[in-house]
Amino acid sequence: MAKTEILSQIKKAEEDVNKMVLDAVQEKERKIKEANDQTHLIIKTAKEESNKYRKKTLESTKKLIKEEQEKIISAGAKDADIFRQKSQKNMDDAVDFLVNEFERTIV
């Protein structure tokens, strides 16, 4: 082989290696971009799911609080009615007592 032919083959081999390196760098950059895109998509999806779960939990908690509030109000209304009935009976007893005492003092 002639010296020029060997140099030509070496130069071609260098060009081939440089092309392979450039292709590898481009492939690496493409894969990094693809991974970043997937990461952003995963994060976006996770945030959306988190917001849905938070909203659902908040609505459920509000419903439970409302139900508990209604139970407390209902129990309070029942207690108030019982106290009203007792106070009415006590008032009736007090009126009877006063009338009896008045009649006793008159007689």
C-alpha atoms as one frame of an Amber mdcrd trajectory, in Angstrom:
protein
   0.000   0.000   0.000   1.148   3.424  -0.819   1.694   6.022   1.817  -1.104
   8.225   0.427  -3.512   5.326   0.463  -2.707   4.581   4.147  -3.121   8.256
   5.066  -6.392   8.314   3.175  -7.650   5.270   5.087  -6.549   6.815   8.413
  -8.330  10.054   7.519 -11.483   8.095   6.564 -11.297   6.159   9.843 -10.974
   9.440  11.788 -13.989  10.867   9.931 -15.976   7.705  10.682 -15.029   7.907
  14.379 -15.900  11.616  14.493 -19.271  10.872  12.879 -19.928   8.058  15.375
 -19.013  10.383  18.275 -21.285  13.123  16.890 -24.117  10.617  16.409 -23.619
   9.324  19.972 -23.688  12.875  21.387 -26.853  13.672  19.430 -28.479  10.415
  20.618 -27.494  11.225  24.209 -29.015  14.718  23.922 -32.178  13.277  22.359
 -32.530  10.755  25.196 -31.927  13.444  27.829 -34.601  15.652  26.250 -36.976
  12.691  26.061 -36.306  11.858  29.725 -36.892  15.491  30.716 -40.146  15.555
  28.757 -41.292  12.357  30.479 -40.287  13.756  33.863 -42.312  16.914  33.274
 -45.281  14.834  32.158 -45.039  12.620  35.252 -44.798  15.670  37.525 -47.759
  17.328  35.782 -49.842  14.160  36.076 -48.875  13.722  39.732 -49.885  17.327
  40.492 -53.220  16.857  38.743 -53.892  13.627  40.631 -52.836  15.279  43.879
 -55.199  18.188  43.253 -58.062  15.800  42.451 -57.392  13.814  45.639 -57.122
  16.995  47.714 -60.365  18.324  46.277 -62.162  15.006  46.840 -60.848  14.774
  50.409 -61.828  18.374  51.110 -65.355  17.803  49.802 -65.669  14.609  51.844
 -64.423  16.366  54.976 -66.831  19.265  54.449 -69.678  16.771  54.097 -68.693
  15.006  57.316 -68.423  18.330  59.146 -71.854  19.383  57.867 -73.371  16.069
  59.016 -71.754  16.420  62.448 -72.949  20.022  62.673 -76.505  18.935  61.875
 -76.302  16.212  64.561 -75.098  18.742  67.134 -77.810  21.248  66.197 -80.459
  18.530  66.341 -79.233  17.350  69.753 -79.171  20.968  70.972 -82.724  21.529
  69.757 -83.879  18.371  71.571 -82.121  19.487  74.764 -83.677  22.946  74.458
 -87.131  21.389  74.034 -86.592  19.207  77.122 -85.495  22.252  79.149 -88.498
  24.209  77.844 -90.851  21.408  78.926 -89.190  21.163  82.345 -89.314  24.919
  82.826 -92.999  24.963  81.848 -93.711  22.211  84.389 -91.695  24.084  87.010
 -93.612  27.262  86.191 -96.922  25.399  86.518 -95.759  23.977  89.856 -94.633
  27.430  91.004 -97.976  28.989  90.050 -99.831  26.200  91.879 -97.606  26.710
  94.912 -98.154  30.484  94.909-101.903  30.094  94.483-102.001  27.558  97.321
 -99.891  29.790  99.550-102.063  32.773  98.736-105.230  30.792  99.464-103.738
  29.489 102.690-102.873  32.972 103.866-106.356  34.198 103.039-108.192  31.382
 104.721
